[in-house]
Amino acid sequence: MIDNREQFLKDLAEIVAFDSVERERSAADAPFGAEVRGALDCFLNKASYYGLKVGENGGYYGWAEYGDPEKPLIGILAHADIVPAGGGWTSDPFTVRRDGDVIYGRGVADDKGPLVTMLYVLKKLRDEKVKLRHRVRLIVGCNEETGSLCLKKYAEEGEIPVVSLVPDSDFPVINSEKGILHTDVAITPDEQFASSVASLRAGTRANVVPGEASVTLKSGSAACEKLRALIAAFSKEDVFSTPELAENLMRVGAKPSCFAVTENNDGLTITASGIYGHAMAPEKADNALWKIWAALEALIPGSKTVDVIFDKLCRPDSASVIGAYREDAETGKLTMNMGVAEYDGGELTLKFDFRLPISANPDETESALKSVFGDDASIKRARFADNLYMPEDSPLIRTLLGVYSSVTGKKNPRPIQTGGGTYARELPNAVAYGPTEEDEVTDLHNADEHIALASLDRLFDVYVKAIEKLDELY
C-alpha cells in the first residue's frame, strides 16, 4: 500500500494540474510545449526533494533513480504527457477529484497516477535503504501519446536497462502488443459534396475515437434547404426522428438526441455527440463522426464521397468490408478507427488508426484502404510501430506472473494481448505490467478518466515485489 496517502494525492494533484498535451516547442528545452515541460519539472523537483538522483535531456525525457551508480539498471518507463481532455467532464479535468476510493482527472490512469506511484516505489526503496544488485531508474518520457520520440531518443543516448517494466496497460502482464498504423487519406470530394458542405470537423488524433463532430451545410445548397424544410415541418428537436434521417442513424446506433442544429453565417451546422475512447478498443466508444456521415448520406443523395465513406467505413466490420481484417491466436484481432476528419472547401482529410496483429501487413492494410477511394484519394503513412511479442514461457513473463499471483492471491494468471502501444516497444527486454486489471474501467482517453486508489495500492505492492524478483533474476 502506498505510504502517506494524503501526500501522495497532493503530489499527484500538482502534476495533473498541467495540461501536458503535446504542443509546439515553446523553448529550447521544451520541445513538446510549456505544459509538458512543466509536468516534467514538477516530477524532477519532487524526485530530487525525496532524495533521488535525477537527470533530464532537453525536455525530451527525465529520470530519477535509486541505487549504486556502478550497478546495472532495472528500468521503469512512464510518461508525463496526456491526450486532450475533450468535453463531457463532470468536473475540472486538471483538478484531482476524490469520490470515496476513486480519483478523477486527466492522466490519473494514463499515466500520471502510475508515474507518481512509481516515484513512491523509489522513495520507499531509498527511505528503507534497500540493498539491491541493480539501480532502479524511473524514466519519464514526454510524448508517448504522439509517437514516443522521447524514448526513441533515450534509446539512442541513454543507459539501457537490462530489463524494463511499463505501468501503462493491464495486469497480469502484457506479452503481446499489436502493431500501430496511422494513415492519413486526402480525398478530392465529388461535386455534390463540395457544393453542399462548407466545413466538416471531428477529432484531434487518430488514436482517439471522436466524441464530437460537426458539419456545416452551405446556405442555399440543396442539402441545407432540405434540412430547413424538415425543421420547418418537424422542428429542430424532432428533425432527426423523421424517416428521412432515422434509418441511417439507426445503422450507426445514433439516437436523435445525439444531434443539434444551429444557424450561422455559412448555413446550418449539425453537431453530433458520442463517447470518446481509445482507438485500441473502438467498440467501447461511440464514434460521433459516423453519425455525421449518416446524416450526410440522407441529406446529400447521390454523393459518391458520402456513400462510400458511410457504407464502408462507418460500421463495426469496416476492416472486413474493405478487405483489411486479420486475426491470429498469438496477437488477436485487427481494429480500425476513423479518428479525424477535416474539410474547409479543398481536400477532405480522414485519419485512421489500425491496430495490427502479427498476421497483418501495414502495406496491405493501406492498399485495402486506398481501394475504397481509388484515384480520388492519396495515402500517407503518419506512423507505424511494429508488433511486440514475448513468449509466455520466457523467464521474464513467468517471473512477473508469479509476482502478480503472490501479491494478489490470484491463481494461475495468464498473459494477455493488447491493442495499446506502450514504451515497451522502445527498449529491449521490456513489457507492460499494470496498473489496472484487464476488465477494469478507467475511461482513459475519455471524459471523467478515473482510477481506484486500491488499484494504485496494488500497483505499488506488485512493483516493490517485482523489483526484488528482477534483482535476483538478472
C-alpha positions as CSV (number, residue, x, y, z in Angstrom):
1,M,0.0,0.0,0.0
2,I,1.3,3.5,-0.9
3,D,2.8,5.2,2.1
4,N,1.4,8.6,3.2
5,R,-1.8,8.6,1.1
6,E,-2.5,12.3,1.6
7,Q,0.9,13.5,0.5
8,F,0.7,11.1,-2.5
9,L,-2.6,12.7,-3.6
10,K,-1.1,16.2,-3.2
11,D,1.9,15.2,-5.4
12,L,-0.4,13.7,-8.0
13,A,-2.7,16.7,-8.0
14,E,0.3,19.0,-8.7
15,I,1.3,17.0,-11.8
16,V,-2.3,16.5,-13.0
17,A,-2.7,20.3,-12.9
18,F,-0.5,20.6,-16.0
19,D,-2.4,20.3,-19.3
20,S,0.5,18.4,-20.7
21,V,-0.8,17.8,-24.2
22,E,2.0,18.0,-26.8
23,R,2.1,21.4,-28.4
24,E,4.6,23.4,-30.4
25,R,8.1,23.9,-29.0
26,S,8.0,26.8,-26.5
27,A,11.7,27.0,-25.6
28,A,14.9,25.2,-26.4
29,D,14.3,22.8,-23.5
30,A,10.6,22.4,-24.1
31,P,10.3,20.5,-27.5
32,F,6.7,19.5,-26.7
33,G,5.5,22.7,-25.2
34,A,5.5,24.6,-21.9
35,E,2.9,22.4,-20.2
36,V,4.7,19.2,-20.8
37,R,7.9,20.8,-19.7
38,G,6.1,22.0,-16.6
39,A,4.9,18.5,-15.7
40,L,8.4,17.0,-16.2
41,D,9.9,19.7,-14.0
42,C,7.3,19.1,-11.3
43,F,8.2,15.4,-11.3
44,L,12.0,16.1,-11.2
45,N,11.7,18.5,-8.4
46,K,9.7,16.1,-6.3
47,A,12.1,13.2,-7.0
48,S,15.0,15.4,-6.0
49,Y,13.2,16.5,-2.8
50,Y,12.7,12.8,-1.9
51,G,16.5,12.2,-2.1
52,L,16.6,10.5,-5.5
53,K,19.3,11.2,-8.2
54,V,17.7,12.9,-11.2
55,G,18.6,13.9,-14.7
56,E,17.0,15.0,-18.0
57,N,17.7,15.6,-21.6
58,G,16.5,18.8,-23.2
59,G,12.9,18.3,-22.2
60,Y,12.5,15.0,-24.2
61,Y,12.7,12.8,-21.1
62,G,13.8,12.9,-17.5
63,W,14.7,10.2,-14.9
64,A,15.0,9.6,-11.2
65,E,16.9,6.6,-9.8
66,Y,17.9,4.8,-6.6
67,G,21.0,2.7,-6.1
68,D,24.7,2.3,-6.6
69,P,25.8,4.2,-9.8
70,E,28.2,1.4,-10.6
71,K,25.5,-1.2,-10.8
72,P,23.3,-2.1,-13.9
73,L,19.9,-0.7,-14.4
74,I,16.3,-2.0,-13.9
75,G,14.1,0.4,-15.8
76,I,10.5,1.6,-15.1
77,L,9.1,3.6,-18.1
78,A,6.3,6.1,-17.6
79,H,5.1,9.3,-19.3
80,A,4.1,12.8,-18.3
81,D,2.1,13.8,-21.4
82,I,-1.6,13.2,-21.9
83,V,-4.3,13.2,-24.6
84,P,-6.5,16.3,-24.8
85,A,-9.2,16.5,-22.1
86,G,-12.1,16.9,-24.6
87,G,-15.6,17.7,-23.4
88,G,-18.2,15.9,-21.3
89,W,-16.4,16.1,-17.9
90,T,-18.4,16.4,-14.7
91,S,-15.5,18.2,-13.0
92,D,-12.3,20.1,-13.9
93,P,-10.1,17.5,-15.7
94,F,-7.0,19.2,-14.3
95,T,-8.1,19.1,-10.7
96,V,-7.9,15.8,-9.0
97,R,-11.3,15.0,-7.5
98,R,-11.7,12.2,-5.0
99,D,-15.0,10.4,-4.7
100,G,-14.6,7.8,-2.0
101,D,-12.0,5.3,-3.2
102,V,-11.9,6.7,-6.7
103,I,-9.9,9.7,-8.1
104,Y,-10.8,11.6,-11.3
105,G,-8.7,13.8,-13.6
106,R,-6.9,13.6,-16.9
107,G,-3.9,11.4,-16.5
108,V,-4.8,9.7,-13.2
109,A,-4.9,6.3,-15.0
110,D,-2.8,7.2,-18.1
111,D,-0.1,7.8,-17.0
112,K,0.4,10.3,-14.2
113,G,-1.2,8.2,-11.5
114,P,1.2,5.3,-12.2
115,L,4.1,7.7,-12.6
116,V,3.6,9.2,-9.1
117,T,3.1,5.6,-7.8
118,M,6.4,4.6,-9.2
119,L,8.0,7.7,-7.6
120,Y,6.8,6.5,-4.3
121,V,8.2,3.0,-5.0
122,L,11.6,4.5,-5.5
123,K,11.1,6.7,-2.4
124,K,10.3,3.5,-0.3
125,L,13.5,1.9,-1.6
126,R,15.5,4.9,-0.6
127,D,13.8,5.5,2.8
128,E,14.3,1.9,3.8
129,K,17.8,1.8,2.3
130,V,17.0,-1.5,0.5
131,K,20.1,-3.3,-0.7
132,L,19.9,-4.2,-4.4
133,R,22.3,-5.6,-7.0
134,H,20.9,-3.1,-9.5
135,R,20.0,0.5,-9.7
136,V,16.3,1.3,-10.3
137,R,15.7,4.1,-12.8
138,L,12.3,5.7,-13.4
139,I,12.4,7.1,-16.9
140,V,9.8,9.7,-17.7
141,G,9.0,10.4,-21.4
142,C,7.2,13.5,-22.7
143,N,5.4,12.4,-26.0
144,E,4.3,8.9,-25.5
145,E,0.8,9.7,-26.8
146,T,2.1,11.2,-30.1
147,G,4.9,8.8,-31.3
148,S,7.3,8.2,-28.4
149,L,10.1,10.3,-29.9
150,C,11.2,10.9,-26.3
151,L,12.0,7.2,-25.6
152,K,13.5,6.7,-29.1
153,K,15.9,9.5,-28.2
154,Y,16.6,7.8,-24.8
155,A,17.3,4.5,-26.6
156,E,19.9,6.3,-28.7
157,E,21.6,8.3,-26.0
158,G,20.7,6.9,-22.5
159,E,21.9,3.9,-20.5
160,I,19.9,0.9,-21.5
161,P,18.3,-1.1,-18.6
162,V,18.8,-4.9,-18.5
163,V,15.0,-5.2,-18.1
164,S,12.2,-2.6,-18.1
165,L,8.6,-2.5,-16.9
166,V,5.9,-0.2,-18.2
167,P,3.0,0.6,-15.8
168,D,0.8,1.8,-18.7
169,S,-1.5,-1.1,-19.6
170,D,-3.0,-4.1,-17.6
171,F,-2.2,-6.8,-15.2
172,P,-1.4,-9.7,-15.0
173,V,1.2,-8.9,-17.8
174,I,1.2,-8.0,-21.5
175,N,3.1,-10.3,-23.7
176,S,1.7,-9.1,-27.0
177,E,1.2,-5.5,-28.3
178,K,-0.3,-5.1,-31.7
179,G,1.3,-3.1,-34.4
180,I,0.1,0.5,-34.7
181,L,-0.5,2.1,-38.1
182,H,-1.7,5.7,-38.5
183,T,-2.7,6.5,-42.1
184,D,-4.0,9.8,-43.5
185,V,-6.2,9.8,-46.5
186,A,-6.6,13.0,-48.6
187,I,-9.7,12.9,-50.8
188,T,-10.9,15.2,-53.6
189,P,-14.7,15.1,-52.9
190,D,-17.3,14.9,-55.6
191,E,-19.3,17.9,-56.8
192,Q,-22.4,17.0,-54.7
193,F,-20.3,17.1,-51.5
194,A,-18.3,20.2,-52.4
195,S,-21.4,22.2,-53.3
196,S,-23.2,21.2,-50.1
197,V,-20.6,21.3,-47.4
198,A,-18.8,24.4,-46.1
199,S,-16.8,22.6,-43.4
200,L,-16.5,19.3,-41.5
201,R,-14.7,18.7,-38.3
202,A,-14.1,15.8,-36.0
203,G,-11.4,14.5,-33.7
204,T,-7.9,15.7,-32.8
205,R,-5.9,12.5,-33.1
206,A,-6.2,9.2,-35.0
207,N,-5.8,7.2,-31.8
208,V,-8.8,8.7,-30.1
209,V,-12.4,7.8,-31.1
210,P,-14.0,11.2,-31.6
211,G,-16.8,12.1,-29.1
212,E,-17.9,15.1,-31.0
213,A,-18.2,16.0,-34.7
214,S,-19.8,18.8,-36.8
215,V,-20.6,19.7,-40.4
216,T,-21.8,23.0,-41.8
217,L,-24.1,22.9,-44.8
218,K,-23.8,25.8,-47.2
219,S,-26.6,28.2,-47.2
220,G,-28.7,27.8,-50.3
221,S,-27.4,24.3,-51.1
222,A,-29.9,21.6,-51.8
223,A,-28.8,19.8,-48.6
224,C,-29.2,22.9,-46.5
225,E,-32.6,23.7,-47.9
226,K,-33.7,20.1,-47.4
227,L,-32.8,20.3,-43.7
228,R,-34.5,23.7,-43.4
229,A,-37.7,22.1,-44.8
230,L,-37.6,19.2,-42.4
231,I,-37.0,21.6,-39.5
232,A,-40.0,23.7,-40.6
233,A,-42.2,20.7,-40.8
234,F,-41.0,18.9,-37.6
235,S,-38.9,21.3,-35.5
236,K,-35.2,21.2,-34.7
237,E,-35.9,18.9,-31.8
238,D,-37.7,16.3,-33.9
239,V,-35.9,16.6,-37.2
240,F,-33.6,13.6,-36.6
241,S,-36.5,11.4,-35.8
242,T,-38.0,11.8,-39.3
243,P,-38.0,8.8,-41.7
244,E,-35.6,10.7,-44.0
245,L,-32.9,10.6,-41.3
246,A,-33.8,7.9,-38.8
247,E,-33.0,4.8,-40.9
248,N,-29.4,5.9,-41.4
249,L,-29.0,6.9,-37.8
250,M,-30.2,3.6,-36.6
251,R,-27.5,1.8,-38.5
252,V,-24.8,3.6,-36.6
253,G,-26.7,3.4,-33.3
254,A,-27.4,7.1,-33.2
255,K,-30.3,8.5,-31.2
256,P,-32.0,11.8,-32.3
257,S,-30.9,13.3,-29.0
258,C,-27.2,13.0,-30.1
259,F,-27.7,15.9,-32.6
260,A,-28.1,19.6,-32.5
261,V,-28.6,22.1,-35.3
262,T,-27.6,25.8,-35.2
263,E,-27.8,28.7,-37.7
264,N,-24.7,30.6,-38.7
265,N,-23.5,32.9,-41.5
266,D,-22.4,29.9,-43.6
267,G,-25.7,28.0,-43.3
268,L,-26.8,25.3,-40.9
269,T,-24.3,23.4,-38.6
270,I,-25.1,19.9,-37.4
271,T,-23.3,18.8,-34.3
272,A,-23.2,15.1,-33.2
273,S,-22.1,13.8,-29.8
274,G,-20.8,10.4,-29.0
275,I,-18.4,8.9,-26.4
276,Y,-14.7,9.4,-26.6
277,G,-12.5,6.4,-26.3
278,H,-9.1,4.8,-27.1
279,A,-8.6,3.5,-30.6
280,M,-7.2,0.2,-29.3
281,A,-10.8,-0.7,-28.4
282,P,-13.1,1.4,-30.6
283,E,-16.0,-0.9,-29.8
284,K,-16.1,0.5,-26.3
285,A,-16.7,4.1,-27.5
286,D,-19.3,5.8,-29.7
287,N,-17.9,7.5,-32.8
288,A,-19.6,10.8,-33.4
289,L,-18.1,11.1,-36.8
290,W,-20.0,8.1,-38.0
291,K,-23.2,10.0,-37.1
292,I,-22.3,12.9,-39.2
293,W,-21.7,10.7,-42.2
294,A,-25.1,9.0,-41.5
295,A,-26.8,12.4,-41.6
296,L,-25.0,13.5,-44.8
297,E,-26.0,10.2,-46.5
298,A,-29.6,11.2,-46.1
299,L,-29.1,14.9,-46.9
300,I,-26.8,14.6,-50.0
301,P,-28.2,11.7,-52.0
302,G,-26.0,10.7,-54.9
303,S,-22.7,11.8,-53.4
304,K,-20.2,9.1,-54.2
305,T,-17.9,10.5,-51.5
306,V,-20.5,10.3,-48.8
307,D,-21.8,6.9,-50.0
308,V,-18.5,5.1,-49.9
309,I,-17.5,6.5,-46.5
310,F,-20.8,5.8,-44.9
311,D,-21.3,2.4,-46.5
312,K,-17.8,1.0,-46.0
313,L,-16.1,2.9,-43.2
314,C,-18.9,3.7,-40.6
315,R,-19.6,0.2,-39.3
316,P,-18.1,-2.2,-36.8
317,D,-16.9,-4.6,-39.5
318,S,-15.3,-1.9,-41.7
319,A,-12.0,-3.7,-41.7
320,S,-13.6,-6.9,-43.1
321,V,-15.7,-4.9,-45.6
322,I,-12.6,-3.3,-47.2
323,G,-10.5,-6.5,-47.0
324,A,-8.1,-5.4,-44.3
325,Y,-9.2,-7.7,-41.5
326,R,-6.7,-10.2,-40.0
327,E,-6.7,-12.2,-36.8
328,D,-4.3,-14.7,-35.1
329,A,-4.1,-16.6,-31.9
330,E,-0.9,-15.0,-30.7
331,T,-1.8,-11.3,-31.1
332,G,-5.6,-11.1,-31.6
333,K,-7.8,-9.1,-33.9
334,L,-7.2,-6.1,-36.2
335,T,-9.1,-3.0,-35.2
336,M,-9.8,0.2,-37.1
337,N,-10.7,3.7,-36.1
338,M,-11.7,6.7,-38.2
339,G,-10.5,9.3,-35.7
340,V,-10.2,12.6,-37.5
341,A,-12.0,14.4,-40.4
342,E,-11.0,17.9,-41.7
343,Y,-12.6,19.8,-44.6
344,D,-12.8,23.5,-45.4
345,G,-13.6,23.5,-49.0
346,G,-10.5,21.9,-50.5
347,E,-9.4,18.4,-49.8
348,L,-11.2,16.2,-47.3
349,T,-8.7,14.6,-44.9
350,L,-9.5,11.5,-42.9
351,K,-7.1,10.0,-40.3
352,F,-7.2,6.3,-39.4
353,D,-5.7,4.2,-36.6
354,F,-5.2,0.5,-37.2
355,R,-4.0,-2.0,-34.6
356,L,-2.4,-4.8,-36.4
357,P,-1.9,-8.5,-35.3
358,I,1.3,-10.1,-36.5
359,S,-0.7,-11.7,-39.4
360,A,-1.4,-8.2,-40.8
361,N,0.9,-6.3,-43.1
362,P,0.8,-2.5,-43.0
363,D,1.3,-2.1,-46.8
364,E,-1.6,-4.5,-47.4
365,T,-3.7,-2.7,-44.9
366,E,-3.1,0.7,-46.6
367,S,-3.7,-0.8,-50.0
368,A,-7.1,-2.1,-48.8
369,L,-8.0,1.4,-47.5
370,K,-6.8,3.1,-50.7
371,S,-9.0,0.7,-52.8
372,V,-12.1,2.2,-51.1
373,F,-11.4,5.6,-52.8
374,G,-9.4,4.7,-55.9
375,D,-7.8,7.5,-57.8
376,D,-9.9,10.1,-55.8
377,A,-7.5,9.8,-52.8
378,S,-3.9,9.8,-51.8
379,I,-2.5,7.8,-48.9
380,K,0.2,9.0,-46.4
381,R,1.6,6.9,-43.6
382,A,1.9,9.1,-40.5
383,R,3.2,6.4,-38.1
384,F,4.0,2.7,-37.8
385,A,5.2,0.8,-34.8
386,D,5.8,-2.9,-35.2
387,N,4.4,-5.6,-33.0
388,L,5.9,-6.6,-29.7
389,Y,5.6,-10.3,-28.7
390,M,7.3,-12.2,-25.9
391,P,6.5,-15.9,-25.4
392,E,4.5,-16.9,-22.4
393,D,7.2,-19.3,-21.2
394,S,10.0,-16.7,-21.2
395,P,11.7,-16.2,-17.8
396,L,10.6,-12.6,-17.6
397,I,6.9,-13.3,-18.2
398,R,6.9,-16.3,-15.8
399,T,8.6,-14.2,-13.1
400,L,6.1,-11.3,-13.4
401,L,3.1,-13.7,-13.4
402,G,4.5,-15.2,-10.3
403,V,4.8,-11.8,-8.6
404,Y,1.3,-10.8,-9.6
405,S,-0.1,-14.1,-8.2
406,S,1.8,-13.8,-4.9
407,V,0.7,-10.3,-4.3
408,T,-3.0,-10.6,-5.4
409,G,-3.6,-14.3,-4.4
410,K,-5.0,-15.0,-7.9
411,K,-4.1,-18.4,-9.1
412,N,-2.6,-19.4,-12.5
413,P,-2.7,-15.9,-14.2
414,R,-2.1,-15.8,-17.9
415,P,-0.5,-13.1,-20.0
416,I,-2.8,-11.0,-22.2
417,Q,-2.8,-9.3,-25.6
418,T,-3.5,-5.6,-26.1
419,G,-4.1,-3.2,-29.0
420,G,-2.5,-0.5,-26.9
421,G,1.0,0.7,-27.7
422,T,3.4,1.3,-24.8
423,Y,7.0,2.2,-24.2
424,A,7.8,-1.5,-24.1
425,R,8.4,-1.3,-27.8
426,E,11.2,1.3,-27.4
427,L,13.7,-0.6,-25.2
428,P,14.9,-4.2,-25.3
429,N,13.5,-6.8,-22.8
430,A,10.6,-4.6,-21.8
431,V,7.0,-5.4,-21.1
432,A,3.9,-3.6,-20.0
433,Y,2.8,-4.5,-16.4
434,G,-0.3,-2.9,-14.8
435,P,-1.6,-0.6,-13.5
436,T,-5.2,-2.0,-13.9
437,E,-6.9,-5.3,-14.4
438,E,-7.9,-6.2,-18.0
439,D,-11.6,-5.6,-17.4
440,E,-11.2,-2.6,-15.1
441,V,-12.9,0.6,-16.5
442,T,-11.0,3.8,-16.1
443,D,-12.3,5.9,-19.1
444,L,-8.7,6.7,-20.2
445,H,-8.8,8.9,-23.3
446,N,-12.4,9.7,-22.4
447,A,-14.2,12.2,-20.2
448,D,-14.1,11.6,-16.4
449,E,-10.9,9.5,-16.6
450,H,-10.6,7.8,-13.2
451,I,-8.9,5.1,-11.2
452,A,-9.5,3.4,-7.9
453,L,-7.0,4.1,-5.1
454,A,-7.0,0.4,-4.4
455,S,-5.6,-0.2,-7.9
456,L,-2.7,2.2,-7.3
457,D,-2.1,0.5,-4.0
458,R,-1.9,-2.9,-5.8
459,L,0.4,-1.4,-8.4
460,F,2.7,-0.2,-5.7
461,D,2.8,-3.5,-3.9
462,V,3.3,-5.5,-7.1
463,Y,6.2,-3.3,-8.3
464,V,8.0,-3.4,-4.9
465,K,7.9,-7.2,-5.1
466,A,8.7,-7.2,-8.9
467,I,11.9,-5.2,-8.3
468,E,13.0,-7.7,-5.7
469,K,12.5,-10.6,-8.0
470,L,14.0,-9.0,-11.1
471,D,17.0,-8.0,-9.0
472,E,17.5,-11.8,-8.4
473,L,16.8,-12.8,-12.0
474,Y,19.2,-10.5,-13.8
